[in-house]
Amino acid sequence: MPTIMLVTESDFLGWHAWTKSLLAQHISKNEIKWVIKSTDIIYKNNFTRDLPETEFLLNIPRKIVSLIIAVFYSGNDERFSLLYELLEKIRDKEPLDEKKDPLLLRLIDISHRAKKEALQIRQKLPHTRFTHHSVIRINSPVALLDSQAYALFAQRPEAWLIRTPGRIICSYQKQLFFSPDAPESILNNDEALFEFAQTHGIRSDQNDLWRSLIPFRIRPHAEFIEKAPNLTVLQAYAADCQLCELCTPASRTVFGEGNQEARLMFVGEQPGDQEDLQGRPFVGPAGQLFDNALNECGFDREKAWVTNAVKHFRFTPRGSRRIHQKPEAKHIHACAPWLKRERDIIRPKVTIMLGVTGGSAVLGRPITVSRERSKILTLLDGSIGLVTVHPSYLLRQPDEESRSREYAHFIADLKLAFSALP
């Protein structure tokens, strides 16, 4: 009976390599013993191992690939054997009916449970606008927590640490660390846990095991977005958004933030360079001007919901810089389910549309700011809307006189919208 050693619970690449080799040799699942033997070497820079290289290909449907990844990371005690049995059936070209096949039905059930728990893990992270170090203690499978590490890192660039029995994952100073579990004596000491994770753990880019970790993605579809019960769940879905091609070059999805019961919503264009890096809307130069304008009007930003029509940064690389590019209509359309659900959940009394993209996204038609600006509009849901310029427009004014004039106009627009609040 072959005994297959995996170096940790989330060793998907090791499992994949050995599974290919065993399938090619037609070794039955009943003859295989899977063992997880984790040592501190996996947290060292010099970690290496030998894996079998097998020229054996299986034609696995994409849907089944996603199922395999979900089940693998579920932590289910029988997952290795169950998945091997599934792959035996695919190798032998046995029919698979997801409505009748007992094995497939069981794997689908395991995958649904894993997805639900993964989303629950994501929801535990505080929003990025809360900058304190956040320590979270959970009791989830190590493999499942590992599989969510990169989604969590994208979701919250600020410092955080999550501990589950057997593993600590830590984000600190924009670096992601994987660490063994800490001694019981410090498990309730937040500061000590952060220090332990950085001292005994390893940065995600420092050896091949963690650098090559295959994530368990929960790719959102419009139907999932429409059913999200609240903004916390919606943001958890958004971490894996791939509804358009902008997700690839961007660092992360930049979701909205603010008061989840806000009467006022701001809708801008898209994240900029700083928003993409920090994971928050309106924090770059235009965002600072935006905050100044709100303060001048006597309005607290924390009372509003601030978001963008497009959730990923569209840019052109130019040397070390990333130059903003305006999103196209297809990007606004792809992101429309996010904005719609944000608005459906919050139900703002007044929506201020900042610029052409924000106005077009909310009104559902092409607009010209100069024609629509400074008017109280009745939106389709019966709430109030107002179109004004995007704060970046003010930064682009050619001289001080123009900037002062346009800034004053912007302030007047904000005050007009605030006056419409019930």
Rosetta blueprint (number, residue, H / E / L):
1 M L
2 P L
3 T E
4 I E
5 M E
6 L E
7 V L
8 T L
9 E L
10 S L
11 D L
12 F H
13 L H
14 G H
15 W H
16 H H
17 A H
18 W H
19 T H
20 K H
21 S H
22 L H
23 L H
24 A H
25 Q L
26 H L
27 I L
28 S L
29 K H
30 N H
31 E H
32 I L
33 K E
34 W E
35 V E
36 I E
37 K L
38 S L
39 T L
40 D H
41 I H
42 I H
43 Y H
44 K L
45 N L
46 N L
47 F L
48 T L
49 R L
50 D L
51 L L
52 P L
53 E L
54 T L
55 E L
56 F L
57 L L
58 L L
59 N L
60 I L
61 P L
62 R H
63 K H
64 I H
65 V H
66 S H
67 L H
68 I H
69 I H
70 A H
71 V H
72 F H
73 Y L
74 S L
75 G L
76 N L
77 D L
78 E L
79 R H
80 F H
81 S H
82 L H
83 L H
84 Y H
85 E H
86 L H
87 L H
88 E H
89 K H
90 I H
91 R H
92 D L
93 K L
94 E L
95 P L
96 L L
97 D L
98 E L
99 K L
100 K L
101 D L
102 P H
103 L H
104 L H
105 L H
106 R H
107 L H
108 I H
109 D H
110 I H
111 S H
112 H H
113 R H
114 A H
115 K H
116 K H
117 E H
118 A H
119 L H
120 Q H
121 I H
122 R H
123 Q H
124 K L
125 L L
126 P L
127 H L
128 T L
129 R L
130 F L
131 T L
132 H L
133 H L
134 S E
135 V E
136 I E
137 R E
138 I L
139 N L
140 S L
141 P L
142 V H
143 A H
144 L H
145 L H
146 D H
147 S H
148 Q L
149 A H
150 Y H
151 A H
152 L H
153 F H
154 A H
155 Q H
156 R L
157 P L
158 E L
159 A L
160 W E
161 L E
162 I E
163 R E
164 T E
165 P L
166 G L
167 R E
168 I E
169 I E
170 C E
171 S E
172 Y E
173 Q L
174 K L
175 Q E
176 L E
177 F E
178 F E
179 S E
180 P L
181 D L
182 A L
183 P L
184 E H
185 S H
186 I H
187 L L
188 N L
189 N L
190 D H
191 E H
192 A H
193 L H
194 F H
195 E H
196 F H
197 A H
198 Q H
199 T H
200 H H
201 G L
202 I E
203 R E
204 S L
205 D L
206 Q L
207 N L
208 D H
209 L H
210 W H
211 R H
212 S L
213 L L
214 I L
215 P L
216 F L
217 R L
218 I L
219 R L
220 P L
221 H L
222 A H
223 E H
224 F H
225 I H
226 E H
227 K H
228 A L
229 P L
230 N L
231 L H
232 T H
233 V H
234 L H
235 Q H
236 A H
237 Y H
238 A H
239 A L
240 D L
241 C L
242 Q L
243 L L
244 C L
245 E H
246 L H
247 C H
248 T L
249 P L
250 A L
251 S L
252 R L
253 T L
254 V L
255 F L
256 G L
257 E E
258 G E
259 N L
260 Q L
261 E L
262 A L
263 R L
264 L E
265 M E
266 F E
267 V E
268 G E
269 E L
270 Q L
271 P L
272 G L
273 D H
274 Q H
275 E H
276 D H
277 L H
278 Q H
279 G L
280 R L
281 P L
282 F L
283 V L
284 G L
285 P H
286 A H
287 G H
288 Q H
289 L H
290 F H
291 D H
292 N H
293 A H
294 L H
295 N H
296 E H
297 C L
298 G L
299 F L
300 D L
301 R H
302 E H
303 K H
304 A L
305 W E
306 V E
307 T E
308 N E
309 A L
310 V L
311 K L
312 H L
313 F L
314 R L
315 F E
316 T E
317 P E
318 R E
319 G L
320 S L
321 R E
322 R E
323 I E
324 H E
325 Q L
326 K L
327 P L
328 E L
329 A H
330 K H
331 H H
332 I H
333 H H
334 A H
335 C H
336 A H
337 P H
338 W H
339 L H
340 K H
341 R H
342 E H
343 R H
344 D H
345 I H
346 I H
347 R L
348 P L
349 K L
350 V E
351 T E
352 I E
353 M E
354 L E
355 G H
356 V H
357 T H
358 G H
359 G H
360 S H
361 A H
362 V H
363 L H
364 G L
365 R L
366 P L
367 I L
368 T L
369 V H
370 S H
371 R H
372 E H
373 R E
374 S L
375 K L
376 I L
377 L E
378 T E
379 L L
380 L L
381 D L
382 G L
383 S L
384 I E
385 G E
386 L E
387 V E
388 T E
389 V L
390 H L
391 P H
392 S H
393 Y H
394 L H
395 L H
396 R L
397 Q L
398 P L
399 D L
400 E H
401 E H
402 S H
403 R H
404 S H
405 R H
406 E H
407 Y H
408 A H
409 H H
410 F H
411 I H
412 A H
413 D H
414 L H
415 K H
416 L H
417 A H
418 F H
419 S H
420 A L
421 L L
422 P L
